[in-house]
Amino acid sequence: MQPVPFPAYLERIANVWRAFARRVASVLPKGLYARSLLIVILPMLLMQSAVAYIFMERHWQLVTAQLSAAVTPDIAGLIEFHNAMPGPAGEAELQRIANDVFDLDVAFLKPEPLPPVLPKPFFSLIDPLNNSLSTQIARQIGRPYWIDTVGRSKIIEIRIQLDDAMMRVFARRSAAYASNSQIFFFWMLGTSLFLILVAIAFLRNQIRPILKLAEAAENFGKGREVEYRPTGAREVRQAGHAFIEMKRRVARAIDQRTTMLNGVSHDLRTILTRFKLSLALMPEDGETEALAKDVLEMQNMLEAYLAFARGDSGESSAMIDMRALLEDMQAEAERHGRQMGIHVEGETLVTVRPNALKRCLTNLVANAQRHAARVDVRAARDERYLIVTVDDDGPGIPADKRELVFRPFYRLDEARNQDEAGSGLGLAIARDIARSHGGDITLADSPLGGLRAAVRLPV
């Protein structure tokens, strides 16, 4: 059975929807705190807006309709008075009556076409004056008219076309309209602020345990000591207990591995000691010298394997001076007849596992010194990361093999990833230490022409 093809128009609709969803997701807040506020407050505000609008629309529209119905008969009566007493004397008396009795300002203009209809006000949905007054004038007066409810905030201008003149009436806005836009605005503003304050007060207590759990997980990933006690809602406490149990299982697995490695190390070192003792009791000749070199190489390789497997996981984090650490490495390199330049920027105090970090950098520097004449080490620290770069002017490593050299026991023709024992674990151990701190090591081209190894550690 052939699959039914997806219609092209449905595919276009799906693409448009996905693009719209991505656009909305890009502008929405990313934090759980802000999203929780939106989830709590937005539906309540929408509900309040709907309820307030329905109530105010019905109430104030009814009030406005009644006020408009009360003003329109006054204007209709003035028109009848004008028809009954035409002329300048009648117009003057009409203006006096309109001003004293009805609180209206009436003027008679020369006959002319009515002005064009004005656009509706921005708040026409919650400002029913124009519609109500227009309906009353059309029903009670029945003459061509023009209304301006936008131009002046407190005055309404009404023009009615008579047989022999244009009657212009200015009325106070409050006489025909009960304003509700300000009440609506302040009602929504007050309720929104109240809801936001209540939501913030409750959500802060709900978000704080999640942040503590995230901080504990981050510190555990960096190999630091973690003191965490689950608090908060039931689901957060459940996640916290799961984290503690996971931490215990990881620690137990590390302890078991360390115990096993210590046993293996003790047994193998005992055998190597016997070999050394037997060689020491044998007469010295060419064969015993070769065997002694093999035993020494085996011992160095054993130490390298055990160090890689152990990963220096038992060391605790401590605050060190990065400049002092690099200066010690520089002095050690000079004692071996090698030059090493150092440069430190930013804060020099960092919290790391000192011996592990020193071994990581020592492996990178030693790897560079075996294949280059010049080695420069730079360290820079900001609020989030410590970045240490080791540059050299050696032959470098091809770009397509820079990830391969981090594999244990992998060797290039140039042996750039071998440590001093020749075990092929130098860069593997360095990256393992960096990742145990929550960071990583990357390789790139160096400004010196060789290889750049960049260690990036979160602090």
C-alpha positions as CSV (number, residue, x, y, z in Angstrom):
1,M,0.0,0.0,0.0
2,Q,1.5,3.3,-1.1
3,P,1.7,6.0,1.7
4,V,-0.7,8.9,1.2
5,P,1.3,12.0,0.3
6,F,1.1,15.0,2.6
7,P,-0.8,17.8,0.8
8,A,1.3,20.7,-0.2
9,Y,-1.0,23.3,1.5
10,L,-0.9,21.4,4.8
11,E,2.9,21.3,4.5
12,R,3.0,25.1,4.0
13,I,0.6,25.6,7.0
14,A,2.8,23.4,9.1
15,N,6.0,25.3,8.1
16,V,4.3,28.6,8.8
17,W,3.2,27.4,12.2
18,R,6.7,26.1,13.1
19,A,8.2,29.4,12.0
20,F,5.6,31.3,14.2
21,A,6.3,29.0,17.1
22,R,10.1,29.6,16.8
23,R,9.6,33.3,16.6
24,V,7.4,33.3,19.8
25,A,9.9,31.0,21.6
26,S,12.7,33.4,20.7
27,V,11.0,36.4,22.4
28,L,9.7,34.5,25.4
29,P,11.8,34.5,28.6
30,K,14.2,31.6,29.0
31,G,14.2,31.4,32.8
32,L,11.9,29.2,34.8
33,Y,11.1,32.1,37.1
34,A,9.9,34.4,34.4
35,R,8.0,31.6,32.6
36,S,6.3,30.6,35.8
37,L,5.2,34.3,36.3
38,L,3.8,34.3,32.8
39,I,1.9,31.0,33.3
40,V,0.4,32.3,36.6
41,I,-0.3,35.9,35.8
42,L,-1.2,35.9,32.0
43,P,-4.3,33.8,32.3
44,M,-5.5,35.7,35.3
45,L,-5.0,39.0,33.6
46,L,-6.8,37.8,30.5
47,M,-9.7,36.6,32.6
48,Q,-9.9,39.8,34.5
49,S,-9.7,41.9,31.3
50,A,-12.6,39.9,29.8
51,V,-14.7,40.3,33.0
52,A,-13.9,43.9,33.4
53,Y,-14.5,44.7,29.8
54,I,-17.9,42.9,29.8
55,F,-19.0,44.6,33.0
56,M,-17.8,48.1,32.0
57,E,-19.1,47.8,28.4
58,R,-22.6,47.0,29.6
59,H,-22.7,49.4,32.5
60,W,-21.1,52.5,30.9
61,Q,-22.7,52.0,27.6
62,L,-26.0,52.0,29.3
63,V,-25.1,55.2,31.2
64,T,-23.7,56.9,28.1
65,A,-26.9,56.0,26.1
66,Q,-29.0,57.6,28.9
67,L,-26.9,60.7,29.0
68,S,-26.9,61.0,25.2
69,A,-30.7,60.5,25.2
70,A,-31.0,63.4,27.7
71,V,-28.8,65.8,25.7
72,T,-30.4,65.1,22.3
73,P,-33.9,66.4,23.2
74,D,-32.4,69.6,24.4
75,I,-30.8,70.1,21.0
76,A,-34.0,69.1,19.2
77,G,-36.0,71.6,21.3
78,L,-33.5,74.4,20.4
79,I,-34.0,73.5,16.7
80,E,-37.8,73.8,17.1
81,F,-37.4,77.1,18.9
82,H,-35.3,78.3,16.0
83,N,-37.9,77.2,13.4
84,A,-40.6,79.0,15.5
85,M,-38.6,82.3,15.9
86,P,-36.3,82.8,12.9
87,G,-34.2,85.9,12.6
88,P,-31.4,87.6,14.6
89,A,-33.6,88.3,17.6
90,G,-34.7,84.7,17.8
91,E,-31.2,83.4,17.5
92,A,-29.9,85.7,20.2
93,E,-32.7,84.6,22.6
94,L,-32.0,80.9,21.6
95,Q,-28.4,81.3,22.5
96,R,-29.2,82.8,25.8
97,I,-31.6,80.0,26.7
98,A,-29.2,77.3,25.5
99,N,-26.4,78.8,27.7
100,D,-28.4,79.5,30.8
101,V,-30.8,76.6,30.8
102,F,-29.1,73.7,29.0
103,D,-25.5,74.7,29.5
104,L,-24.9,74.5,25.7
105,D,-22.9,76.9,23.5
106,V,-24.9,77.4,20.3
107,A,-23.9,79.4,17.2
108,F,-25.4,79.7,13.7
109,L,-23.1,79.5,10.7
110,K,-23.7,80.2,7.1
111,P,-25.1,77.2,5.2
112,E,-22.2,75.0,4.0
113,P,-21.5,71.3,3.4
114,L,-20.8,69.3,6.5
115,P,-17.1,68.4,7.2
116,P,-15.9,64.9,6.3
117,V,-16.6,62.1,8.9
118,L,-13.8,61.9,11.4
119,P,-12.0,58.6,12.1
120,K,-13.1,56.6,15.1
121,P,-11.1,57.1,18.3
122,F,-8.5,54.6,19.3
123,F,-10.5,53.5,22.3
124,S,-13.7,53.2,20.4
125,L,-14.4,49.8,21.9
126,I,-14.6,51.2,25.4
127,D,-15.7,54.7,24.4
128,P,-19.3,54.3,23.1
129,L,-20.1,58.1,23.1
130,N,-19.8,58.5,19.3
131,N,-22.1,55.6,18.5
132,S,-24.7,56.4,21.2
133,L,-24.9,60.1,20.4
134,S,-25.1,59.4,16.7
135,T,-27.9,57.0,17.2
136,Q,-29.9,59.4,19.3
137,I,-29.4,62.4,16.9
138,A,-30.4,60.3,14.0
139,R,-33.5,59.0,15.7
140,Q,-34.7,62.2,17.5
141,I,-33.6,65.0,15.1
142,G,-33.4,63.2,11.7
143,R,-31.3,65.9,10.0
144,P,-27.8,65.7,8.5
145,Y,-25.3,66.0,11.3
146,W,-21.6,65.9,12.1
147,I,-20.0,65.0,15.4
148,D,-16.4,65.5,16.7
149,T,-15.8,63.6,20.0
150,V,-12.0,63.4,19.4
151,G,-10.7,66.9,18.9
152,R,-11.1,68.4,22.3
153,S,-10.9,66.1,25.4
154,K,-13.7,68.0,27.4
155,I,-15.9,69.4,24.6
156,I,-18.1,67.8,22.1
157,E,-18.8,69.6,18.8
158,I,-22.1,68.9,17.0
159,R,-23.1,70.4,13.7
160,I,-26.7,70.0,12.4
161,Q,-27.7,71.2,8.9
162,L,-30.9,73.3,9.0
163,D,-32.9,74.7,6.2
164,D,-31.4,78.2,6.3
165,A,-28.2,77.8,8.4
166,M,-25.7,75.5,10.0
167,M,-26.3,75.1,13.7
168,R,-23.1,74.4,15.8
169,V,-23.4,73.2,19.4
170,F,-20.7,72.8,21.9
171,A,-21.5,70.6,24.9
172,R,-19.5,69.5,27.9
173,R,-18.3,65.9,27.4
174,S,-19.4,64.9,30.9
175,A,-23.0,65.9,30.0
176,A,-23.3,63.2,27.3
177,Y,-20.7,60.6,28.3
178,A,-19.6,58.7,31.5
179,S,-15.9,58.1,30.9
180,N,-14.7,54.5,31.8
181,S,-11.3,54.3,30.1
182,Q,-9.4,55.7,33.1
183,I,-11.2,53.4,35.5
184,F,-10.5,50.5,33.2
185,F,-6.8,51.4,33.0
186,F,-6.3,51.9,36.8
187,W,-8.3,48.7,37.5
188,M,-6.1,46.6,35.3
189,L,-2.9,48.3,36.5
190,G,-3.8,47.8,40.2
191,T,-4.9,44.2,39.8
192,S,-1.8,43.4,37.7
193,L,0.6,44.8,40.3
194,F,-1.2,43.0,43.1
195,L,-1.1,39.7,41.2
196,I,2.6,40.1,40.2
197,L,3.6,40.8,43.9
198,V,1.7,37.8,45.1
199,A,3.1,35.6,42.4
200,I,6.7,36.7,43.0
201,A,6.3,36.1,46.8
202,F,5.2,32.5,46.2
203,L,7.3,31.7,43.2
204,R,10.6,32.8,44.8
205,N,10.1,30.1,47.4
206,Q,9.4,27.5,44.7
207,I,12.3,28.4,42.5
208,R,15.0,28.7,45.2
209,P,15.2,24.9,45.8
210,I,15.5,24.3,42.1
211,L,18.4,26.7,41.9
212,K,20.1,25.0,44.9
213,L,19.7,21.7,43.2
214,A,21.2,23.1,40.0
215,E,24.1,24.6,41.9
216,A,24.8,21.3,43.7
217,A,24.7,19.4,40.4
218,E,27.1,21.9,38.8
219,N,29.6,21.7,41.7
220,F,29.4,17.9,41.6
221,G,30.2,18.0,37.9
222,K,33.2,20.2,38.7
223,G,34.5,17.7,41.2
224,R,33.9,19.9,44.2
225,E,32.5,19.0,47.6
226,V,28.7,19.1,47.6
227,E,26.6,19.8,50.7
228,Y,22.9,19.6,49.6
229,R,19.7,19.0,51.5
230,P,16.5,18.6,49.5
231,T,13.8,21.2,50.1
232,G,10.8,22.7,48.3
233,A,7.9,21.0,46.7
234,R,7.4,17.3,46.6
235,E,8.6,16.9,43.0
236,V,11.7,19.1,43.7
237,R,12.5,17.1,46.8
238,Q,12.1,13.9,44.8
239,A,14.6,15.1,42.2
240,G,16.9,16.2,45.1
241,H,16.8,12.7,46.7
242,A,17.5,11.2,43.2
243,F,20.5,13.4,42.8
244,I,21.9,12.4,46.3
245,E,21.4,8.8,45.5
246,M,23.1,9.2,42.1
247,K,26.0,11.0,43.9
248,R,26.3,8.1,46.3
249,R,26.4,5.5,43.5
250,V,29.0,7.5,41.6
251,A,31.1,7.8,44.8
252,R,30.7,4.1,45.5
253,A,31.8,3.2,42.0
254,I,34.8,5.5,42.2
255,D,35.8,4.0,45.6
256,Q,35.5,0.5,44.2
257,R,37.5,1.3,41.2
258,T,40.2,3.0,43.4
259,T,40.3,0.0,45.7
260,M,40.7,-2.3,42.8
261,L,43.4,-0.2,41.2
262,N,45.3,0.1,44.5
263,G,45.3,-3.7,44.7
264,V,46.4,-4.2,41.1
265,S,49.1,-1.5,41.6
266,H,50.3,-3.2,44.8
267,D,50.5,-6.6,43.2
268,L,52.2,-5.4,40.0
269,R,54.7,-3.2,41.9
270,T,55.6,-6.3,44.0
271,I,56.4,-8.3,40.9
272,L,58.4,-5.4,39.5
273,T,60.3,-5.1,42.8
274,R,61.2,-8.8,42.5
275,F,62.5,-8.2,39.0
276,K,64.6,-5.3,40.1
277,L,66.0,-7.3,43.1
278,S,66.8,-10.2,40.8
279,L,68.5,-7.9,38.3
280,A,70.5,-6.3,41.1
281,L,71.8,-9.7,42.2
282,M,72.8,-10.7,38.7
283,P,76.2,-9.8,37.2
284,E,76.1,-6.6,35.2
285,D,76.4,-7.1,31.5
286,G,74.6,-6.0,28.3
287,E,71.6,-8.2,28.9
288,T,70.9,-7.1,32.4
289,E,71.1,-3.4,31.4
290,A,68.6,-4.1,28.6
291,L,66.3,-5.9,31.1
292,A,66.7,-3.1,33.6
293,K,65.6,-0.6,31.0
294,D,62.6,-2.7,30.1
295,V,61.6,-3.0,33.8
296,L,61.9,0.8,34.2
297,E,59.8,1.4,31.1
298,M,57.2,-1.1,32.3
299,Q,57.1,0.7,35.7
300,N,56.6,4.1,34.0
301,M,53.9,2.7,31.8
302,L,52.1,1.1,34.8
303,E,52.1,4.4,36.6
304,A,50.7,6.1,33.6
305,Y,47.9,3.5,33.1
306,L,46.9,3.7,36.8
307,A,46.9,7.5,36.8
308,F,44.7,7.5,33.7
309,A,42.3,5.0,35.2
310,R,42.3,6.7,38.6
311,G,41.8,10.1,37.1
312,D,42.9,11.9,40.3
313,S,39.3,11.7,41.5
314,G,40.2,11.6,45.2
315,E,41.6,15.1,45.3
316,S,39.5,17.9,46.9
317,S,39.1,21.3,45.3
318,A,41.0,24.2,46.7
319,M,41.7,27.9,45.9
320,I,45.1,28.4,44.2
321,D,47.0,31.3,42.7
322,M,47.2,30.6,38.9
323,R,50.2,32.9,38.5
324,A,52.1,31.0,41.2
325,L,51.2,27.7,39.6
326,L,52.5,28.8,36.2
327,E,55.6,30.3,37.7
328,D,56.4,26.9,39.4
329,M,56.0,25.2,36.0
330,Q,58.2,27.8,34.4
331,A,61.0,27.3,37.0
332,E,60.7,23.5,36.6
333,A,61.0,23.8,32.8
334,E,64.1,26.0,33.2
335,R,65.7,23.4,35.5
336,H,65.4,21.0,32.6
337,G,67.0,23.5,30.2
338,R,63.7,24.5,28.4
339,Q,62.2,28.0,27.9
340,M,58.6,28.7,28.7
341,G,56.8,32.0,28.5
342,I,53.8,32.8,30.8
343,H,51.2,35.6,30.8
344,V,48.3,35.9,33.2
345,E,45.2,38.2,32.8
346,G,42.3,38.8,35.2
347,E,41.8,37.3,38.6
348,T,44.6,34.9,39.5
349,L,42.7,33.0,42.4
350,V,40.7,30.0,41.1
351,T,39.1,27.1,42.8
352,V,40.2,23.8,41.2
353,R,41.9,20.5,42.1
354,P,45.5,21.8,42.3
355,N,47.4,18.6,41.6
356,A,45.1,17.5,38.8
357,L,45.2,20.9,37.1
358,K,49.0,21.0,37.3
359,R,49.3,17.6,35.8
360,C,46.9,18.6,33.0
361,L,49.0,21.6,32.1
362,T,52.2,19.8,32.6
363,N,51.2,17.1,30.1
364,L,50.2,19.8,27.5
365,V,53.5,21.8,28.1
366,A,55.7,18.7,28.0
367,N,53.9,17.5,24.8
368,A,54.6,20.9,23.2
369,Q,58.3,21.1,24.4
370,R,59.2,17.8,22.9
371,H,58.3,19.1,19.4
372,A,58.9,22.8,19.6
373,A,61.6,25.3,20.5
374,R,59.2,28.0,21.9
375,V,56.3,27.4,24.2
376,D,54.0,30.2,25.5
377,V,51.3,29.7,28.2
378,R,48.6,32.3,28.7
379,A,45.9,32.2,31.4
380,A,42.8,34.4,31.5
381,R,39.9,34.3,33.9
382,D,36.6,36.1,33.9
383,E,33.5,35.6,36.0
384,R,32.6,32.3,34.5
385,Y,35.6,30.6,32.9
386,L,39.3,30.0,33.3
387,I,41.0,29.7,29.9
388,V,44.6,28.5,29.6
389,T,46.3,28.3,26.2
390,V,49.5,26.5,25.4
391,D,51.1,27.7,22.1
392,D,54.1,26.3,20.4
393,D,56.0,26.7,17.1
394,G,56.3,23.0,16.3
395,P,54.9,20.9,13.4
396,G,51.4,20.9,14.8
397,I,48.7,18.3,14.2
398,P,46.5,18.0,11.1
399,A,42.9,19.3,11.6
400,D,41.3,16.0,10.8
401,K,43.3,14.2,13.5
402,R,43.0,16.6,16.4
403,E,40.1,14.7,18.0
404,L,41.8,11.3,17.4
405,V,44.8,12.2,19.5
406,F,42.7,12.4,22.6
407,R,41.9,8.7,22.4
408,P,43.9,6.6,24.8
409,F,46.9,4.8,23.3
410,Y,46.4,6.6,19.9
411,R,49.7,7.6,18.3
412,L,50.5,9.8,15.4
413,D,53.6,9.4,13.3
414,E,55.0,12.5,15.0
415,A,53.9,11.1,18.4
416,R,52.5,14.5,19.4
417,N,50.1,12.8,21.9
418,Q,52.7,10.6,23.7
419,D,53.7,11.4,27.2
420,E,57.3,10.9,28.5
421,A,56.7,7.1,29.1
422,G,55.6,6.7,25.5
423,S,52.2,5.2,26.5
424,G,50.1,7.5,24.3
425,L,48.1,8.8,27.3
426,G,49.4,12.4,27.7
427,L,46.5,14.3,26.0
428,A,43.9,11.7,27.1
429,I,44.8,12.3,30.7
430,A,44.8,16.0,30.2
431,R,41.3,16.0,28.7
432,D,40.0,13.6,31.3
433,I,41.2,16.0,34.0
434,A,39.6,19.0,32.2
435,R,36.3,17.3,31.8
436,S,36.3,16.2,35.4
437,H,36.3,19.9,36.2
438,G,33.3,20.4,33.9
439,G,35.5,21.9,31.1
440,D,37.2,20.6,28.0
441,I,40.4,20.9,25.9
442,T,40.4,21.9,22.2
443,L,43.2,22.0,19.6
444,A,43.7,24.7,17.0
445,D,46.4,26.4,15.0
446,S,48.7,28.5,17.0
447,P,49.8,32.1,16.2
448,L,53.3,30.9,16.6
449,G,52.9,28.5,13.7
450,G,52.4,25.3,15.6
451,L,49.7,23.9,17.8
452,R,47.4,25.6,20.3
453,A,45.9,23.6,23.1
454,A,43.1,25.6,24.9
455,V,41.9,24.4,28.3
456,R,38.5,25.9,29.3
457,L,37.3,25.3,32.9
458,P,34.2,26.8,34.5
459,V,34.9,28.5,37.8
